[in-house]
Amino acid sequence: QAQLLGVCLAAASNFLISVSLSIQKCTHLQLACQAEPKPYYTSSLWWCGVTLLGLGEVGNFTAYGFAPIALVAPVGCVAVIGSAFISAFFLKRTTRAADILGGALAVTGTCLLVTFAPTGSQELTARRVQNHLVSWPFLLYMIIEIITFCILLYFYKRKAVKHVVVLLMMVALLASLSVVAVKAVASMIALSVRGKMQLTYPVFYIMIVLMMTSCAFQVKFLNQATHLYEVTAVVPINFVLFTTSAIISGVVFYREFQSAAPLSLFMFLLG
């Protein structure tokens, strides 16, 4: 029941996120039509979109406290379908046969991911989070991620490469840290509410700082992507990169597939 609640909460939150990205795109389009465009952050409509984005992310934050990362992350498919629907009916974008086929494949893949995701959840105490944080698989993963991010940032800043995949790759790399931190924080708060106090450990506050910092930079690069590209391109690419990155980070940090059956693992990968 707890995991079902997490999945439903994630679905509703991702729909809010798809609405927020469409609102931000509308703002950029409106400002582009003005003779003297104002900065986007002076628009009340843009702030409305950011507020919805914040609500969606808070919902996702809560969902990670109820279910494993590999179960919550794929539900981002709702944002893909939601953005396609909103773009077709409100932004007057043309829906192609490829869009319908892609949406159907995304839904099918998500159903497989959710069905065969690991269902066992470990009690994430502060001490366990500390042990995961200094484990050699996660440290190796962090080194690879930092090097990759620095290379992408170099091309973005120095070479002015603003391709949608470059921008969203940086978002996904930051998101992998976010979901690790979010799940740790949500779990420690939940344990504290149930009487097992975890908020006195320094790792709790380290995770909060990591979560807030990575989320802030995610918003920056995601907003840049929605400014330069159509929402119907940004949301699906972001979904694929974010889901892949989040699942890998969950596997490395929380070892979510440690006791998974080979068939379940194969079907999950197929999804």
N, C-alpha and C positions, 0 to 999 in steps of 0.2 A: 504493500500500500504506500509506503514511504517513497519507493522508487517510482511508482505510478504518479504520485503527486509531483515528484521532481521533473518527470517527463512532461506532464501537462503544464507545469509552470514554465518550463523552458520553451514549449511550443507557443504559449501566449506571449512570452517575453520576446521571442524572435519575430513574431508578427508585429509587435510594437516597433522593433528595430527596423523592419522593412518599411513601415510607415514613416519613421523618422528620417530614413535616408532619402525617401521620395520627397519629403517636405524640404529637406536641405537642397535637393536638386532643383526643386521649384524656385527656391530662393536664389540660387545661382543663376537660373535662367531669367528670372525677373530683373535681377541686378544687371545682367549682361545687356538687357534691352534699354537701359537708361542711358541718357546722353552723358551723364557724369556718374558712373557707377560708384556707390559707396562700399566700404568694406562689408563683407558678409556678416561680420559679428555685430554690426549696428542694426541688423534687421530683427524685428520681433518674431517673424516667421521662422527664421533660422534658429533662434533660441527655443522656439516651440519644438522644433525638430530635435534639438540637442536634449531638451527636457525628456522627450519621449525615448530618446536613445538611452539616457540615464536610467529611466524607469525600467526599460528592457534589460539593461545590464544588471540592475539590482535584482530583477526577477531571475536572471541567469545565475547571479551570485547565490541566491537562495536555493536554486535548483541543485547546485553542486553540493550543497549540504545534505541532500536527500539521496543522491544517486551517483554512481561512478562517472568519471569524465567520459569514458567510452560510450556511456549511455546517453548523457546529456548533450554532448557536442554535435552528434549527427542530427539532432532535432532542429538544428539551424536550417535544415531544408525548408522549414515553414517560411523563413525569411525569403528564400528563393522564389517559392510559389507566390507568396504575398506580394513581393516586388513586381513579379510578372503580371499579376492581376491588377495591381495599382497602376503600373505603367500603361497597360492596355486600356483601362477604363478612365483614368484620370489624367495621365500625361499624354494620352492619345498616341501611344506607340503602336506600331504594327506588330501583330502576333504572327509569327511564321510557323510552318509545320515543324521546323527544327526546334522551336521553342517548346512546343507541345510535347514532342518526343523527348527532349531533354528533361522537361519537368516530370514526365512519367518515369523516366529512368532514375531521376533523383529520388522520387518518392519510393520506388521499388528498392533502390539501394539503401535508403534510410530505414525501410521496414526490416531489411535483413540485418542492418547494423544494430538496430534496437532489439530485435529478436535474439540475436546471438551475442550481444554484449555481455560482459561478465556481470553477474548479479550479486556476487558476494561482496560485502563491504566491510572493511576493517575499521576498527575504532581508532580514529586519528588523534591520538594524544599529542601534546606538545613535544614530548620526548621522542615519539616515533617520527614526527615531522623533522626534528633535529637530526635524527639518524639518517633519514632519507636525504636530507639536504647536503650531508657530507659524504654520501656514498659515492664510490668511484664511477658507477654508470652515469649518475646525474652530473657529476663534475666534468666528465668527458663530454656529455651532451651539451653542457653549458659552454665549454670551450669551443666546440664546433659551431654552436649557435651564435656566439659572440663574434667569431671570425666571419661567419656568413653575413651577419648583420652589418659589420663594419665595411665589408666589400660592397654590399648593396648601398649603404649610406654614402660611400665614396663616389659611386657612380651617380647617385641622386644629387649630391651636393656639388661635386667637382666637375662632373661631366654633364650635368643637367639632364640626366636620363630619367624621365618621368613616365615611363611605360607603366600601364596598369598593373602588370605582373610584378614589377620591381616594387611599386608602392605597397601592393597587397602582400607581397612576401615579407616586407618589413612589419606590416600589421600582424601577420600570422606568427612570426617569430616572437613578437612582443606578447601576442595572445597566449602562446604556449607557457610563458612565465605567469601571465595573468591567471590562467585556469588552475595552475598548480597552487598559486598563492590564495586564490579565491576559495578553492576547496579546503585548503588547510585552515584558513580563517573561519569559514562557515562551520567546519566540523568542530573546531576548538570552541567557538561560541555556543554551538549546540550542546557540547559536553558540559560547558560551564553552566548553562541554563539548567541542565539536569542534575547539577550538584557536584560535578567533577571539575573544579576550578582549574582552568588552563590559561587564564588571562594574566597571570603573574610571571609567565615565562617570556624572556626576551624575544624568542623566535616568533611569538604571536605578533609583536609590533614590527619585527623585520618583514614578516609576510604582508602586513598592512601597507608598509612603505613600498614594497615591491609591487603590490597590487595597484596602488594608486599611481605610481610612476609609470608603469607599463600601460595602464589604461589611458592616461593623459596623452602619451605619445601615439597610442593606437588611434585615438580620436583625431589627432593632427594629420596623420597619414591617410586615414580613411576619408576625412573631409577633403583632402587634396585630391584623392581619387574620384570622389563624387563631383568635385568641381570640374575635373578634366574629362571625365568619361560618363557614359550613360549608366543609370542605376541598373538597367537590365544586363549590363556587362560586369559592373562592380560586384553586385550581390552574389551571383553564382561563382565567380572566381574566388571571392572572399570566403564563401562557404566551403569550397573544396580545400583551399589552402589552410583555413582556420581549423576545419575538422581534422585534417591530416596532422597538422602541427599539435593540436590539443590531444589527440589520441596518442601520438608518439610520446608527448611529455607525460601523459598519464601512465603509459606503459613503463617508461624509464623511471619516473619518480615514485609512483605508487604501486608499480608492479601489478597492474590490474589483471593481466592475463597469466599470472604465475601458475594458477591451477586450472586453466581453461582446457577443455577437451579438444583434441585435434580437429574433430569435425566442426565444432563451434568456431574455432580459430579460422578454419578454411572458409566457412560461410560468412564470417565477419569480414575477412579480406575480400571475398567476392562482392559483398555489399559495398 
